[in-house]
Amino acid sequence: MNFMLRFIKCKILICSLLILSFIVKAPISIANTEDDEEVIFYQNILQEIESENNILASNENEKPTINSRRYIIYDRNSKTSIYGKDENKQTAMASTTKIMTATVVLENCKDLNEMVTISSKAAGTGGSTLGINSNDKISVIDLLYGLMLRSGNDTAVALAEYIGGSVEGFAKLMNNKAKEIGLKNTNFVTPHGLDDPNHYTTAYELAYFTDYALKNEKFAEIVKTQYKTISINGIPREIKNTNELLLSNVEGVYGVKTGFTNNAGRCLVTSVKRNNMDLIIVVLGADTRKDRAKDSIKLINYAYKKYRLENIEDCVNKEFENWKQINENRIYINKGRCGIELEIGEIETKKIITDKELNLEINALNYLEAPVEKGFKVGSILVKNGEELLEEIDIIVSKTVEKRNILDYFYIFSKLLIS
């Protein structure tokens, strides 16, 4: 009887240990499985794109096949679109809205360590969330990380209420900022981007205000973060970024934001820098998460394969100096007391991303009547991007050339007699 009792107790102990072992290991096992699936997800995308790149390599004029309904490759140096589709068409933007939300918060909060008490409205917001509850206490900076890494709609409302007094009050701040930086086809209704017919932007303007946002060092620091430990009610919690390109370490990627609603589809705004080319890639209206990642990477690879950065300022200054050494002394100033000295006016387009040949044409007068005032235009430099006239830069007189007087002629005559 005692033997049987000991046997039963032993079996219970072994079973308990097995159950405990399963409970302890299960979360770790699940986490590892999720991480493995993420790695496989990215590897498959990269392999598919590599295969497409090999096909594109055989024909340099071949354009990538893009699933997303609207997209743009935006150059941060020239503030222009270099490639896109329907980039000026108004559209829903989903959680890419939070780029403006974070910008407005950063520009209106003096102390990012200020504590925020979460309202029931913020805690009850649907969609993607950080998972904060009513009366939770969390700092502004941790709310910003929850906003941009986890795409928390609850954090968006909490920040809106704290900075703007209400969602409606914060929307006014967002629209004021949009107007201030020159957006004409963008309107904000909410801080999170859940579908609303009056909440819209364009791919171009989304890229434009992302460029503006990235000039803020704290914003740039937040959106490039892959993992972050935040604190809710004093309890630490690690969160992971939802940006698949950032997590997959695609070369040069340093942000920015994912998005999804039924109306907007899958969206992704990506900032990437390679070889001094600093670009923003926006894809809107992709069908799946995989499609938005593939489309973004294909556009990145296409941009860096097809286009190059030209420093127009350096090219113009070098070409002008070479021209000036030969031609400055050939410009005759009738009755002038001295020779002419030239300089160029301001170069408005400093740099450009292009796939065409850059051409410079220099034209100038070769005869002038004295006096010639400082700033007088004697010629121009035409900067052409292929056949397109990009800019006309004035060649001007840098020092006034005065007209000879009677004493000047007497001096010249005296020298001729002596010689």
Secondary structure, 3 states (H helix, E strand, C coil): CHHHHHHHHHHHHHHHHHHHHHHHHHHHHHHHHHHHHHHHHHHHHHHHHHHHHHHHHCCCCCCCCCCCCEEEEEECCCCEEEEEECCCCCECCHHHHHHHHHHHHHHHCCCCCCEEECCHHHHCCCCCCCCCCCCCEEEHHHHHHHHHCCCCHHHHHHHHHHHHCCHHHHHHHHHHHHHHCCCCCCECCCCCCCCCCCCEECHHHHHHHHHHHHCCHHHHHHHCCCEEEEEECCEEEEEECCCHHHHCCCCCEEEEEEEEECCCEEEEEEEEEECCEEEEEEEEEECCHHHHHHHHHHHHHHHHHHCEEEEHHHHHHHHHHHHHHHHHHHCEEECECCCCCEEECCCCCCEEEECCCEEEEEEECCEEECCECCCCEEEEEEEEECCEEEEEEEEEECCCECECCHHHHHHHHHHHHHC
